[in-house]
Amino acid sequence: MIDVAAKVLFFGQDTRRCIPMLQSAGYSVDAFGSPGEMHIHVEDPDAAAVAVSGAWEPLLYDPVLIARERRRIPFVFFAGSGRQPDPSIFDLVVPAERSPAGWLGELDLLIRACRATRDEARRVTAASNLLEEQARAVIEQSKLVRERSRLERESSQSVREQSRLEQERSRRQRYESSGAPPGKWDLEDVSGIGDFAKTAPPASAVPCQERDRLHWAIMIGLAKLNAILSRTVRARLDKWPWDQIRPLFEEERRLAADLEALLKECKAHRALHGC
C-alpha cells in the first residue's frame, strides 16, 4: 500500500483489470476511454501518474509525447498481446505476465522519485530566485557606489580648480605689489615669490587608490555574477541535469559572498578614511 495520496489517469480499455488493482493499493483512478485528449487531462495538478492500456497504435505516439512535455510524471503502459510501443516513451512497460505486486511496487517507486525530483527542483528554483534578488541588490548598491565615486571625483576636480584659481590670484597680487607693470604678472618669472606653488593640494583632491581598487573589484565581481546567472538561467531553460546545474549555483553563491565581502570592505574603508 502506498503511504501518500496519488491519482492515476487511466486511458484505454482495462482488459487486464488494472484499475481495481490500483484502487486496492490506495490510488484514486480517473478513467478515460481515448488517449486523444490526454494532453488536456494531464494538466490535473493532483495527477501522479498516467497509465495507458490496450492495443498500441502508432497514432498514439503524438498524444503521449505531447502529454509528457506538459507534465513530468511517470507514464506507464500495460502491454497486451498485440503490438508493443517504443519503450523509450514510457517510464514503465508492464508485460502481461508481470504480477500486480511487482508492477505496483515499481509504480510506487517511480511516483516517489518523481515527487522527490520535483521537490528538489522547487528548492533549486527558490535558491536561484534568492540569488537573483541578492544579485540585484548588489548591483543596485554598486550603482550607488559608482554614483558616489563620480560625485567625489567631481568634488575633487572642483577643489583642484579652486586651488588653481586661488594660486593665480595670489601670484597676481604679489606680482602687482612688487611694483611691476600691471598686466605683465603672468609673463614674468615669479618662481621666487612665495612658496604657494609648492604647497601640496588638499587631501580631498588626492585620488584614493584603495577605494578605486575596491570599486574596480566590485564591478568585475558583478560582471562575473551576471555571466554565471545567465548561464544558470539558460541551463534551467534547457533542462540540464541537476549534477550539471549544481556547480553553477555553487559558483553563484561564491561570487555573491565575494561581492558581499567587498562591499563590507568598501564600507569600512569609507568609514575609516572618509573616501
Secondary structure, DSSP 8 states (H G I E B T S, - for coil): --SS--EEEEEE--TT-HHHHHHHTT-EEEEES-GGGHHHHTT-TTEEEEEEES---GGGHHHHHHHHHH--S-EEEE--SS----GGG-SEEE-TTS-HHHHHHHHHHHHHHHHHHHHHHHHHHHHHHHHHHHHHHHHHHHHHHHHHHHHHHHHHHHHHHHHHHHHHHHHHHHHHHTT--TT-GGGS--TTS-SGGGS---GGGS--HHHHHHHHHHHHHHHHHHHHHHHHHHHHHTT--HHHHHHHHHHHHHHHHHHHHHHHHHHHHHHHH--
